[in-house]
Amino acid sequence: MPFVRDLDVLTNACTEAERRKCEAEFGDNLEWTCERCPKKRPEDIHPYTMKILRLRRLIRAGYPFQANDLTVEEWEDLATANEMIEKASWQTRTP
């Protein structure tokens, strides 16, 4: 399922600085290297995943969604996104 894979990989996404480093290191072989890299680039994220993340931001900002404004699947995916992002956040915190 692209949605869950995208959420999992987003915590290890390629940054602009990493991309520049790879461009300098791999030059003409950058496309081949990127295809085999475990990191994702923002443009590789599925549009549905981006939609769920945008909805999550709106909810966190206080946008007044009602129960029937989204499908059951979208609500479930929002819950999955919240769980995965919270889990990743806890794992990156240092005591």
C-alpha positions as CSV (number, residue, x, y, z in Angstrom):
1,M,0.0,0.0,0.0
2,P,1.7,3.2,-1.1
3,F,0.2,5.3,1.7
4,V,1.7,3.3,4.5
5,R,5.1,2.9,2.7
6,D,5.2,6.6,2.0
7,L,4.5,7.5,5.7
8,D,7.2,5.1,6.8
9,V,9.8,6.4,4.4
10,L,9.0,10.1,5.1
11,T,10.8,9.9,8.4
12,N,13.9,9.1,6.3
13,A,13.3,11.4,3.3
14,C,16.1,12.8,1.2
15,T,16.9,16.4,2.1
16,E,18.0,19.1,-0.4
17,A,21.5,19.1,1.1
18,E,21.8,15.3,0.7
19,R,20.6,15.6,-2.9
20,R,23.2,18.2,-3.7
21,K,25.9,16.0,-2.1
22,C,24.8,13.1,-4.3
23,E,24.7,15.3,-7.4
24,A,28.3,16.2,-6.7
25,E,29.4,12.7,-5.9
26,F,27.5,10.7,-8.6
27,G,27.1,13.3,-11.4
28,D,25.8,11.6,-14.5
29,N,24.9,8.5,-12.5
30,L,22.6,10.4,-10.2
31,E,19.3,9.0,-11.7
32,W,20.5,5.4,-11.4
33,T,21.7,6.0,-7.8
34,C,18.5,7.7,-6.7
35,E,16.4,4.8,-8.1
36,R,18.3,2.5,-5.8
37,C,18.5,4.8,-2.7
38,P,16.3,3.8,0.3
39,K,15.5,7.5,0.8
40,K,12.5,9.1,-0.8
41,R,12.4,12.5,-2.5
42,P,9.3,14.7,-1.9
43,E,8.3,14.4,-5.6
44,D,8.2,10.6,-5.2
45,I,5.4,10.7,-2.5
46,H,2.0,9.5,-3.8
47,P,-0.5,12.3,-4.2
48,Y,-3.0,10.5,-1.8
49,T,-0.3,10.5,0.9
50,M,0.2,14.2,0.4
51,K,-3.5,14.8,0.6
52,I,-3.7,12.9,4.0
53,L,-0.8,14.9,5.3
54,R,-2.4,18.2,4.2
55,L,-5.7,17.2,5.9
56,R,-3.7,16.3,9.1
57,R,-2.1,19.8,9.0
58,L,-5.6,21.4,8.6
59,I,-7.0,19.5,11.5
60,R,-4.0,20.4,13.7
61,A,-4.5,24.0,12.8
62,G,-8.1,23.8,14.0
63,Y,-10.0,23.5,10.7
64,P,-13.5,22.4,11.7
65,F,-14.0,19.2,9.8
66,Q,-17.3,17.4,10.5
67,A,-17.6,13.6,10.6
68,N,-19.0,13.3,7.1
69,D,-16.6,15.7,5.4
70,L,-14.1,12.8,4.8
71,T,-14.6,9.2,4.0
72,V,-14.2,6.5,6.6
73,E,-11.0,5.4,4.8
74,E,-9.6,9.0,4.9
75,W,-10.4,9.2,8.7
76,E,-8.7,5.8,9.2
77,D,-5.7,6.9,7.1
78,L,-5.4,10.1,9.2
79,A,-5.3,7.9,12.3
80,T,-2.6,5.8,10.8
81,A,-0.6,8.9,9.8
82,N,-1.0,10.3,13.3
83,E,0.2,7.0,14.9
84,M,3.2,6.6,12.6
85,I,4.3,10.3,13.0
86,E,3.9,10.1,16.8
87,K,5.9,6.9,16.9
88,A,8.6,8.4,14.8
89,S,8.6,11.5,16.9
90,W,9.1,9.5,20.1
91,Q,11.9,7.5,18.6
92,T,13.8,10.6,17.7
93,R,13.6,12.3,21.1
94,T,16.5,12.0,23.4
95,P,16.1,11.9,27.1
